[in-house]
Amino acid sequence: MKLSKFKFNLPTEQVALYPAPNRDEARLLVLNRKTGEIEHKIFKDVLQYFDDKDVFIFNDTKVFPARLYGIKEKNGAKIEVFLLRELNHELKFWDVLVDPARKIRIGNKLYFGEDESLVAEVIDNTTSRGRTLRFLYEGSYEEFRETLYKLGETPLPKFIDRPVEPEDAERYQTIFAKNEGAVVAPTAGMHFSRELMKRLEIKGCEFAYLTLHAGLGNFREIDVEDLTKHKMDSEEMYINEECSKIVNRAHEAKQHICAVGTTVLRAVESSVGTDGLIKPFEGWTNKFIFPPYNFTVADRLITNFHTPYSTFLMMVCAFGDYDMVMNAYNEALKEGYKFGPYGDAMLIL
């Protein structure tokens, strides 16, 4: 499978700048893999497609305000710092991306906040853009985190071309977000409202939760035509005993299992055994899924509409059949569906 197969023209106006006013009222395109039939619905209509004992698997990762703006010592140059992950709790070491990167050297100090109250020192140049920072902070760890997050901004992807607003802190997050660590939201889950969850529960559907902290690697440009040569960045993930039991019970009873989002699909496929059952898991995954691929657990997928060449799109094509998914994308473009994290959704049956 070649990279060029995932090219399509996405008009700028079809990238959603804002979410639907109500979480469960985005548009929903339903694709039936067996027949190729396409239906146009509203997201809360997912209720029609699930019954008693069917299972939804959600990613309960929580996005943190990872984008900081600061200035460099001496020359006062403006610097954007994107927090990737905490490396050392006590020493306050963080893996970050800096932009512009070319003028940031080991030993440079960066200042954040209007009063420049938060200071960081560059202690390592790990890649052309990546750095390791040590934050110099005298107070308690809790106070440090509070300060860091107060200065941080919701990490909307750059292709959502507008300033970040206070409302994004809540909307670029699922209602069940719990375990902090992601810099990319599990966007399919953002369509679920409390009302919809309640109605699914009343219908007898079951919910299983896992955690995969989605990272910026999902937006990294693929620079090889042969997809077998692309390496995904590793992401931290956790599947507990309870999640495994709920999913495996449904699998053995031949109930429908719906992965809510590509991050869930990747996590499940990273932990499944040869018997088709998932195992509790704690660690990292760099699994890259693209067509052709045989999925063993989920038989349904809810996902947003993704950008050209993205690894998300490749995984959706692996799940829903390349030709059918690309045909559905053409239909979505023609019908004015919105793409990206704040866009509309797709249910693949």
Secondary structure, DSSP 8 states (H G I E B T S, - for coil): -BGGGG-----GGGB-SS--SSGGGSEEEEE-TTT--EEEEEGGGGGGG--TT-EEEEE-EEE---EEEEEETTT--EEEEEEEEEEETTTTEEEEEEES-TT--TT-EEEESTT--EEEEEEE--SSSEEEEEEE--S-HHHHHHHHHHH-B----TTS-S---TTHHHHSS-TT--EEEESS--GGGGG--HHHHHHHHHTT-EEEEEEE---GGGGS----SBGGG-----EEEEE-HHHHHHHHHHHHTT--EEEESHHHHHHHHHHB-TTS-B--EEEEE-----SS---SS-SEEEEE---TT-HHHHHHHHHH-HHHHHHHHHHHHHTT--BSTTS-EEEE-
